């Protein structure tokens, strides 16, 4: 009797499960048979507001962007500057772009976007806020100065984005000239003392404390700072992030919010992203491949020059035994030969791949920057030979 009851209960559960699997699609179709508005939940000043109208009904829908659509905050009513009649077919969408009208959203608070359909208002809400302390700090000290520098360079280069990128790359390399020079000198000295480092590693194998003390003493005596390359990387990364964001949004009208007074004649509409037939905002394709190959060759040459003293002072006939023991010195610090091989072969390939997968202007930036570093490396090598 219990077995029969159990079987009946099991059958009922299977039936209910089957009904649940079949019913959601019908329910979803019913729920989606509407017109809806979609926008971001929050924006920061200057707000680049976009509202997407989605037609999820089975028939067409027509609305007027000024008569049927508005954004309201308290008693303030905002309508688009461009008024037009839009017809959406079933499952189509249309984005009402208010990014050029960012000045209308200077007040913080809650905004309500509404669209009228058959005397019914379809409503979506969003929030506009000021940036936090760190956001304001980043904008004031990094983003705004670089953006205005780019705007100035665009003005003096007749709004050629290519030449502006070349000039700003050279400007950045000039700013980093002194720390880059110290890094190159320190790196070359590190390569020259590699035999001494390996001798210390072999002598204090298994004693990490003594190994560390002896290496620190050697660095001090030879006036070498192994942290210079890391320090320079930490300096460069924020600059690279800022430049990337500035150039990607160079045609974003809301950025005029950050313009300094002396650039009042700046005309964003005149910017040309075509640089001698290359679309600087293009990606992949033959152009990306050519740029990637050029960057790979230049990066390889630059690293090869930077490893000049390492190869010249490479000890012959000395082989350090490497054990898998946990006390082996190779666990304390990486093998210099392996690092050099990675820098020589791995890094150029990585940067070439990044060049190929990003915008073409990224390749132009790496190209000019690497050429500058090659010239600087030749100068450093000539000094150190003396």
C-alpha positions in Angstrom: 0.0 0.0 0.0 2.8 2.3 0.9 4.6 1.5 -2.4 1.4 2.4 -4.4 1.0 5.7 -2.5 4.7 6.5 -3.1 4.3 5.8 -6.9 1.2 8.0 -7.1 3.0 10.8 -5.3 6.0 10.5 -7.6 3.8 10.6 -10.7 2.1 13.8 -9.4 5.4 15.4 -8.8 6.6 14.6 -12.3 3.3 16.1 -13.7 3.7 19.3 -11.7 7.4 19.6 -12.7 6.4 19.2 -16.4 3.7 21.8 -16.1 6.1 24.2 -14.5 8.7 23.7 -17.3 6.0 24.4 -20.0 4.2 27.3 -18.3 7.0 30.0 -17.9 7.3 30.7 -21.6 3.6 31.5 -21.9 3.8 33.6 -18.7 6.9 35.4 -20.0 5.3 36.2 -23.3 2.4 37.8 -21.4 4.7 39.8 -19.2 6.8 41.0 -22.1 3.9 42.2 -24.1 4.5 45.8 -23.1 6.4 49.0 -24.0 9.2 49.7 -21.5 11.8 52.3 -20.8 15.4 51.3 -19.9 18.2 53.5 -18.5 21.1 53.4 -16.0 20.1 53.5 -12.4 22.5 56.3 -11.6 24.7 58.9 -13.3 27.4 61.3 -12.1 27.7 64.9 -13.2 28.2 65.6 -16.1 25.4 63.1 -16.8 25.4 61.4 -20.2 21.8 60.3 -20.1 20.4 57.8 -22.6 16.9 56.2 -22.4 16.1 53.1 -24.4 12.5 52.5 -25.6 11.8 48.8 -26.1 8.7 47.6 -28.0 8.0 44.1 -26.6 4.5 44.0 -28.1 3.4 42.0 -31.1 2.5 45.1 -33.1 4.1 48.4 -34.1 4.3 51.5 -31.9 4.7 55.1 -32.8 5.7 58.0 -30.5 7.0 61.5 -30.7 10.3 62.3 -28.8 9.1 65.7 -27.6 5.3 65.4 -27.4 5.1 61.9 -25.8 8.4 61.7 -24.0 9.8 63.8 -21.1 12.1 63.7 -18.1 10.9 65.4 -14.9 12.6 66.4 -11.7 10.3 68.2 -9.2 8.8 71.0 -11.3 11.6 70.9 -13.9 10.6 69.3 -17.3 13.3 68.2 -19.8 12.5 67.3 -23.4 15.1 66.4 -26.1 16.3 69.2 -28.4 15.8 67.0 -31.4 12.1 66.3 -32.0 11.1 63.5 -34.3 8.5 60.8 -34.7 9.7 57.3 -34.2 8.0 54.1 -35.3 9.1 50.8 -33.7 8.2 47.5 -35.1 7.6 44.5 -32.8 10.7 43.6 -30.8 12.6 46.8 -31.9 14.2 49.4 -29.7 15.2 53.1 -30.0 17.6 55.0 -27.8 16.8 58.7 -27.0 20.3 60.1 -26.7 20.5 63.2 -24.4 24.3 63.1 -23.9 24.7 66.4 -25.8 22.3 68.0 -23.4 24.2 67.1 -20.2 23.9 70.7 -19.0 20.2 70.1 -18.4 21.1 67.4 -15.8 23.4 69.6 -13.6 21.1 69.2 -10.5 21.5 66.1 -8.4 18.6 64.1 -7.3 16.0 61.7 -8.6 14.7 62.0 -12.2 11.7 60.4 -13.8 11.6 59.5 -17.5 8.0 59.0 -18.9 6.6 57.9 -22.2 2.9 58.3 -23.0 1.1 55.4 -24.7 -2.7 55.4 -25.0 -3.1 57.9 -22.2 -0.9 55.8 -19.9 2.5 57.0 -18.7 5.3 54.4 -18.8 7.8 55.5 -16.2 11.5 54.8 -15.4 13.6 56.5 -12.8 17.3 57.2 -12.3 19.5 59.1 -9.9 22.1 61.8 -10.7 24.9 62.3 -8.1 28.1 64.2 -7.7 31.3 62.2 -7.8 32.9 61.0 -4.5 36.1 62.4 -3.1 38.4 60.0 -5.0 36.4 60.6 -8.3 36.8 64.4 -7.9 40.5 64.0 -7.0 41.1 61.8 -10.1 39.2 64.2 -12.4 40.8 67.4 -11.1 44.4 66.2 -10.9 44.6 63.7 -13.8 41.7 63.5 -16.2 40.9 67.2 -16.7 44.5 68.3 -17.2 45.2 65.5 -19.8 41.9 66.2 -21.5 42.7 69.9 -21.8 46.2 69.1 -23.1 44.7 66.9 -25.8 42.2 69.6 -26.7 45.0 72.1 -26.9 47.1 69.8 -29.1 44.1 69.1 -31.3 43.7 72.9 -31.9 47.3 73.4 -32.8 47.4 70.3 -35.1 44.2 71.4 -37.0 42.2 68.7 -35.1 44.4 65.8 -36.3 44.0 63.1 -33.6 47.0 61.2 -35.0 49.4 64.1 -34.6 47.9 65.0 -31.2 48.6 61.4 -30.0 52.2 61.5 -31.3 52.9 64.8 -29.5 51.2 63.8 -26.2 53.2 60.5 -26.3 56.5 62.5 -26.7 55.4 64.9 -23.9 54.8 62.0 -21.5 58.1 60.4 -22.4 59.8 63.8 -21.7 58.1 63.9 -18.3 59.3 60.4 -17.5 62.8 61.0 -19.0 64.6 61.2 -15.7 63.0 58.3 -13.9 63.2 56.2 -17.1 66.9 57.1 -17.4 67.5 56.0 -13.8 65.6 52.8 -14.4 67.7 52.0 -17.5 70.9 52.7 -15.7 69.9 50.6 -12.7 68.8 47.7 -15.0 72.1 47.8 -16.9 74.1 47.8 -13.6 71.9 44.8 -12.4 72.9 42.9 -15.5 76.6 43.7 -15.0 76.6 42.3 -11.5 74.7 39.1 -12.4 77.8 37.0 -11.9 78.2 38.4 -8.4 74.5 37.8 -7.7 74.8 34.1 -8.8 77.9 33.7 -6.7 76.1 34.9 -3.6 73.1 32.7 -4.5 75.3 29.7 -4.8 77.2 30.5 -1.6 74.1 31.0 0.6 71.8 28.4 -1.0 69.2 27.3 1.5 69.8 30.3 3.8 67.3 32.9 2.6 68.0 35.3 5.4 71.7 35.5 4.7 71.0 35.5 1.0 68.8 38.6 1.3 71.2 40.4 3.5 74.2 39.8 1.2 72.1 40.8 -1.9 71.0 44.1 -0.2 74.6 44.8 0.7 75.7 44.2 -2.9 72.9 46.5 -4.3 74.1 49.2 -1.9 77.7 48.8 -2.8 77.0 48.8 -6.5 74.4 51.7 -6.2 71.7 49.6 -7.8 68.0 49.8 -7.0 66.1 46.7 -8.2 62.8 48.4 -7.4 63.2 51.2 -10.0 61.4 49.3 -12.8 58.4 48.6 -10.4 58.3 52.2 -9.4 58.3 53.5 -12.9 55.5 51.1 -13.8 53.4 52.4 -10.9 54.0 56.0 -12.2 53.1 55.1 -15.8 50.0 53.0 -15.2 47.7 55.9 -14.0 48.9 58.0 -16.9 48.2 55.3 -19.4 44.7 54.7 -17.9 43.9 58.5 -18.1 45.2 58.8 -21.7 43.2 55.8 -22.8 40.0 57.1 -21.2 40.6 60.6 -22.6 41.1 59.5 -26.2 38.3 56.9 -26.1 35.9 59.7 -25.0 37.5 62.5 -27.0 34.3 63.0 -29.0 32.0 62.7 -26.0 30.2 66.1 -25.8 29.9 65.8 -22.0 33.7 66.2 -21.7 33.4 69.9 -22.6 32.3 70.2 -19.0 36.0 69.9 -18.0 37.3 72.4 -20.6 39.4 75.3 -19.2 38.4 78.8 -20.1 41.3 79.5 -22.5 40.0 76.7 -24.7 36.6 78.2 -25.4 37.1 78.0 -29.2 37.7 74.3 -29.0 35.5 72.6 -31.7 34.9 68.9 -31.0 33.1 68.4 -34.3 36.3 69.1 -36.3 38.3 66.2 -34.9 39.6 63.9 -37.6 40.4 60.3 -36.6 41.7 59.5 -40.1 45.5 59.5 -40.0 47.1 59.1 -43.4 44.3 56.7 -44.4 44.2 54.8 -41.1 41.1 54.9 -39.0 42.5 55.4 -35.5 39.3 54.0 -33.9 39.4 51.0 -36.2 40.2 47.5 -34.8 41.6 44.2 -36.0 42.0 43.8 -39.8 45.1 44.3 -41.9 45.9 47.7 -40.3 45.8 46.2 -36.8 48.1 43.3 -37.9 50.6 45.7 -39.6 50.7 47.9 -36.5 51.1 44.9 -34.2 54.1 43.6 -36.2 55.8 47.0 -36.2 55.2 47.3 -32.4 56.5 43.7 -31.9 59.8 44.5 -33.9 60.3 47.8 -32.0 59.6 46.2 -28.6 62.0 43.3 -29.3 64.7 45.8 -30.4 64.3 47.9 -27.3 64.4 44.9 -25.0 67.4 43.5 -26.9 69.3 46.8 -26.4 68.3 46.9 -22.7 69.8 43.4 -22.2 73.1 44.3 -23.9 75.2 44.2 -20.8 73.5 41.0 -19.6 74.5 39.1 -22.7 78.0 40.7 -22.8 78.7 39.8 -19.2 77.1 36.4 -19.2 79.5 34.0 -17.4 80.8 31.0 -19.4 81.4 27.6 -17.9 79.4 28.4 -14.8 76.4 26.3 -14.2 74.4 26.7 -11.0 72.7 23.6 -9.7 69.0 24.0 -9.4 67.2 21.7 -7.0 63.5 21.2 -6.3 64.2 21.5 -2.6 62.1 24.2 -0.9 65.3 25.7 0.5 66.7 26.3 -3.0 67.6 29.9 -3.7 65.5 29.9 -6.9 62.4 30.0 -4.6 63.7 33.2 -3.0 64.1 35.2 -6.2 63.4 34.4 -9.9 66.0 33.1 -12.3 67.5 36.1 -14.1 68.0 34.1 -17.3 64.3 33.2 -17.4 63.2 36.8 -16.7 65.4 38.0 -19.5 64.0 35.5 -21.9 60.5 36.5 -20.9 61.3 40.2 -21.4 62.9 39.5 -24.8 60.3 37.2 -26.3 57.2 37.3 -24.1 56.7 41.0 -23.5 56.9 42.1 -27.2 54.4 39.4 -28.1 52.0 40.5 -25.3 52.2 44.1 -26.3 51.8 43.2 -30.0 48.6 41.2 -29.2 47.3 44.2 -27.1 48.0 46.4 -30.1 46.1 44.1 -32.5 43.0 43.8 -30.2 42.7 47.4 -29.3 42.1 50.6 -31.3 44.6 51.5 -34.0 45.6 54.6 -32.0 46.9 52.4 -29.2 49.4 50.9 -31.8 50.4 54.5 -32.8 51.0 55.3 -29.1 53.2 52.2 -28.5 55.0 52.8 -31.8 56.1 56.4 -31.0 56.8 55.6 -27.3 59.0 52.6 -28.1 60.9 54.6 -30.7 61.6 57.2 -28.1 62.8 54.5 -25.6 65.1 52.9 -28.2 66.8 56.3 -28.7 67.1 56.7 -24.9 68.4 53.2 -24.5 71.1 53.8 -27.1 72.1 56.9 -25.2 72.2 55.1 -21.9 74.2 52.2 -23.3 76.8 54.6 -24.8 77.2 56.3 -21.4 77.6 53.0 -19.5 80.2 51.8 -21.9 82.5 54.5 -20.7 
